Amino acid sequence: MDKYGGIHLGENRSPHSETVMNLMEDIRSIDDLEFDTREVLATVHRTGRPLIVTVDGRPDVVILPAEKLPTKMTAMRAAVELATVET
């Protein structure tokens, strides 16, 4: 883990490195989104990772690149099916 809260896999990153959360980049306040929307969205597109937007210090919404949505939806459906089978 680096001093900014991110876990880095080195220069030879795995294809799954976008799933590693960086606390300094991946959690932003609603004020950041309001005042610097383009920069916040540029970060989401640059990293390919979901971004958590907080309101009053609590998670409120998640923003992710549109091209990642089908993959995330598939993973969520699989998790729900697995949870249903296990109970």
C-alpha positions as protocol buffer text, in pm:
chain_id: "A"
residue {
  index: 1
  type: MET
  ca { x: 0 y: 0 z: 0 }
}
residue {
  index: 2
  type: ASP
  ca { x: 135 y: 344 z: -83 }
}
residue {
  index: 3
  type: LYS
  ca { x: 112 y: 662 z: 123 }
}
residue {
  index: 4
  type: TYR
  ca { x: -211 y: 758 z: -57 }
}
residue {
  index: 5
  type: GLY
  ca { x: -399 y: 444 z: 36 }
}
residue {
  index: 6
  type: GLY
  ca { x: -363 y: 265 z: -297 }
}
residue {
  index: 7
  type: ILE
  ca { x: -237 y: -84 z: -352 }
}
residue {
  index: 8
  type: HIS
  ca { x: -10 y: -87 z: -653 }
}
residue {
  index: 9
  type: LEU
  ca { x: 86 y: -394 z: -849 }
}
residue {
  index: 10
  type: GLY
  ca { x: 397 y: -239 z: -1003 }
}
residue {
  index: 11
  type: GLU
  ca { x: 455 y: -130 z: -1360 }
}
residue {
  index: 12
  type: ASN
  ca { x: 348 y: -469 z: -1499 }
}
residue {
  index: 13
  type: ARG
  ca { x: -9 y: -440 z: -1385 }
}
residue {
  index: 14
  type: SER
  ca { x: -246 y: -731 z: -1407 }
}
residue {
  index: 15
  type: PRO
  ca { x: -550 y: -700 z: -1639 }
}
residue {
  index: 16
  type: HIS
  ca { x: -752 y: -693 z: -1317 }
}
residue {
  index: 17
  type: SER
  ca { x: -563 y: -397 z: -1167 }
}
residue {
  index: 18
  type: GLU
  ca { x: -859 y: -166 z: -1221 }
}
residue {
  index: 19
  type: THR
  ca { x: -1033 y: -356 z: -942 }
}
residue {
  index: 20
  type: VAL
  ca { x: -775 y: -237 z: -688 }
}
residue {
  index: 21
  type: MET
  ca { x: -924 y: 60 z: -508 }
}
residue {
  index: 22
  type: ASN
  ca { x: -721 y: 375 z: -450 }
}
residue {
  index: 23
  type: LEU
  ca { x: -869 y: 559 z: -153 }
}
residue {
  index: 24
  type: MET
  ca { x: -743 y: 900 z: -268 }
}
residue {
  index: 25
  type: GLU
  ca { x: -884 y: 868 z: -622 }
}
residue {
  index: 26
  type: ASP
  ca { x: -1187 y: 644 z: -584 }
}
residue {
  index: 27
  type: ILE
  ca { x: -1377 y: 823 z: -307 }
}
residue {
  index: 28
  type: ARG
  ca { x: -1481 y: 1185 z: -366 }
}
residue {
  index: 29
  type: SER
  ca { x: -1729 y: 1418 z: -202 }
}
residue {
  index: 30
  type: ILE
  ca { x: -2039 y: 1556 z: -369 }
}
residue {
  index: 31
  type: ASP
  ca { x: -1869 y: 1897 z: -346 }
}
residue {
  index: 32
  type: ASP
  ca { x: -1575 y: 1766 z: -556 }
}
residue {
  index: 33
  type: LEU
  ca { x: -1823 y: 1639 z: -812 }
}
residue {
  index: 34
  type: GLU
  ca { x: -2014 y: 1967 z: -815 }
}
residue {
  index: 35
  type: PHE
  ca { x: -1713 y: 2197 z: -844 }
}
residue {
  index: 36
  type: ASP
  ca { x: -1484 y: 1986 z: -1063 }
}
residue {
  index: 37
  type: THR
  ca { x: -1713 y: 1751 z: -1255 }
}
residue {
  index: 38
  type: ARG
  ca { x: -1488 y: 1719 z: -1561 }
}
residue {
  index: 39
  type: GLU
  ca { x: -1183 y: 1625 z: -1352 }
}
residue {
  index: 40
  type: VAL
  ca { x: -1380 y: 1371 z: -1148 }
}
residue {
  index: 41
  type: LEU
  ca { x: -1519 y: 1209 z: -1463 }
}
residue {
  index: 42
  type: ALA
  ca { x: -1174 y: 1216 z: -1625 }
}
residue {
  index: 43
  type: THR
  ca { x: -1043 y: 1020 z: -1326 }
}
residue {
  index: 44
  type: VAL
  ca { x: -1317 y: 758 z: -1367 }
}
residue {
  index: 45
  type: HIS
  ca { x: -1234 y: 718 z: -1736 }
}
residue {
  index: 46
  type: ARG
  ca { x: -858 y: 719 z: -1680 }
}
residue {
  index: 47
  type: THR
  ca { x: -862 y: 456 z: -1406 }
}
residue {
  index: 48
  type: GLY
  ca { x: -1155 y: 247 z: -1529 }
}
residue {
  index: 49
  type: ARG
  ca { x: -1255 y: 198 z: -1166 }
}
residue {
  index: 50
  type: PRO
  ca { x: -1585 y: 286 z: -999 }
}
residue {
  index: 51
  type: LEU
  ca { x: -1586 y: 609 z: -799 }
}
residue {
  index: 52
  type: ILE
  ca { x: -1778 y: 643 z: -473 }
}
residue {
  index: 53
  type: VAL
  ca { x: -1941 y: 982 z: -416 }
}
residue {
  index: 54
  type: THR
  ca { x: -2002 y: 1075 z: -54 }
}
residue {
  index: 55
  type: VAL
  ca { x: -2260 y: 1310 z: 95 }
}
residue {
  index: 56
  type: ASP
  ca { x: -2192 y: 1427 z: 450 }
}
residue {
  index: 57
  type: GLY
  ca { x: -1903 y: 1177 z: 468 }
}
residue {
  index: 58
  type: ARG
  ca { x: -2119 y: 874 z: 384 }
}
residue {
  index: 59
  type: PRO
  ca { x: -2124 y: 677 z: 57 }
}
residue {
  index: 60
  type: ASP
  ca { x: -2419 y: 785 z: -156 }
}
residue {
  index: 61
  type: VAL
  ca { x: -2370 y: 685 z: -521 }
}
residue {
  index: 62
  type: VAL
  ca { x: -2118 y: 506 z: -741 }
}
residue {
  index: 63
  type: ILE
  ca { x: -2007 y: 631 z: -1082 }
}
residue {
  index: 64
  type: LEU
  ca { x: -1846 y: 392 z: -1328 }
}
residue {
  index: 65
  type: PRO
  ca { x: -1750 y: 404 z: -1693 }
}
residue {
  index: 66
  type: ALA
  ca { x: -2046 y: 304 z: -1911 }
}
residue {
  index: 67
  type: GLU
  ca { x: -1844 y: 35 z: -2090 }
}
residue {
  index: 68
  type: LYS
  ca { x: -1790 y: -140 z: -1753 }
}
residue {
  index: 69
  type: LEU
  ca { x: -2163 y: -161 z: -1674 }
}
residue {
  index: 70
  type: PRO
  ca { x: -2241 y: -488 z: -1859 }
}
residue {
  index: 71
  type: THR
  ca { x: -1951 y: -665 z: -1686 }
}
residue {
  index: 72
  type: LYS
  ca { x: -2051 y: -532 z: -1344 }
}
residue {
  index: 73
  type: MET
  ca { x: -2416 y: -628 z: -1399 }
}
residue {
  index: 74
  type: THR
  ca { x: -2314 y: -981 z: -1497 }
}
residue {
  index: 75
  type: ALA
  ca { x: -2099 y: -1011 z: -1185 }
}
residue {
  index: 76
  type: MET
  ca { x: -2381 y: -882 z: -963 }
}
residue {
  index: 77
  type: ARG
  ca { x: -2631 y: -1126 z: -1115 }
}
residue {
  index: 78
  type: ALA
  ca { x: -2388 y: -1413 z: -1058 }
}
residue {
  index: 79
  type: ALA
  ca { x: -2336 y: -1305 z: -696 }
}
residue {
  index: 80
  type: VAL
  ca { x: -2713 y: -1289 z: -636 }
}
residue {
  index: 81
  type: GLU
  ca { x: -2761 y: -1634 z: -791 }
}
residue {
  index: 82
  type: LEU
  ca { x: -2479 y: -1776 z: -582 }
}
residue {
  index: 83
  type: ALA
  ca { x: -2622 y: -1622 z: -265 }
}
residue {
  index: 84
  type: THR
  ca { x: -2965 y: -1768 z: -350 }
}
residue {
  index: 85
  type: VAL
  ca { x: -2818 y: -2116 z: -399 }
}
residue {
  index: 86
  type: GLU
  ca { x: -2622 y: -2099 z: -72 }
}
residue {
  index: 87
  type: THR
  ca { x: -2925 y: -2008 z: 143 }
}
